[in-house]
């Protein structure tokens, strides 16, 4: 199931491929237990039974799950980071590797001695039959787009831990809290959250040019450059920029005021000069698309494009952890994306 707020126009033009999650696994993953043989983690004392409340309902888990299935972007990472290998997870079709997984997931899975999960496509909606065939005892969908009807159908298969507020709007910290509670590993999840936040602070401290700079994350449609669209602060991309010490530009805040469920706002090309941010980030497939955008007579009036203080992101592996941050993917963002952002911020001095 694709994120509704993702730039659908770009999917059609090829500027941005659909973004899901996950590696391909064989049939033997259906017989593998969720708790990996190589895992060294344990559940909290008295962790079960536990009830996890979400926006779509409450899930009661009576004992430590043995067959976990995930939906959406991030829960496969979160589970493995807590020492639990899912038996099923969505394919990663954007920013992943040849195995329809990610390198960080594969490395963490190998570390705990886990088996690759069975992979399924969620491009056309929730694959109920494939989920049911895996006979899960827990379904994780904390950062997904499942509907109330989906939730009801999935709940007939196994307890479902959905999102806390709205579809696709879950922060990595919230996912970690929810998954940690469902797996009986809240203590470990809390420590992992602190460690990950500290690693972000340590990395960001190396780039003082970032502090206090405003940053906007946009997307453009090459076949229709009549507008630019910008993610709001309920999306994980701006959240990550804020974690890097940057701020949401005032024009985004004003356009999204009073619309708490709005993932993006549009600015017409004629008003491009009003899209004022110190740094602009946007997706491209190649240098030709960057030139197409920066050379456009109207869009080129965006202040960050005029200054050159922008990141034209064509490295999907580096960008994916910004849209789907997890304790496993964030180190890649710090290594590959943060330096690009800092270089752009330096041009906005």
Secondary structure, DSSP 8 states (H G I E B T S, - for coil): ---TTS-HHHHHHTSS----------GGGGSS-SB-TT------TT--SEEEEETTEEEEE-S--SSEEE-SSSHHHHHHHTTB--SEEE---SS--TTSS-HHHHHHHHHTT----EEE--TTS--HHHHHHTT-SEEE-TTS---HHHHHHHHTTS-EE--SSSTT---HHHHHHHHHHHTT-HHHHHHHHHHHHHHHHHHHTT-GGGTT-BEEEEEEETTEEEEEEEE-TTSHHHHHHHHTT-B--HHHHHHTTT-TT--EEEEEGGGGGG---SEEEEE-SSHHHHHHHHT-TTGGGSHHHHHT-EEEE--HHHHHHHHS--TTTHHHIIIIIHHHHHHHHHTT-
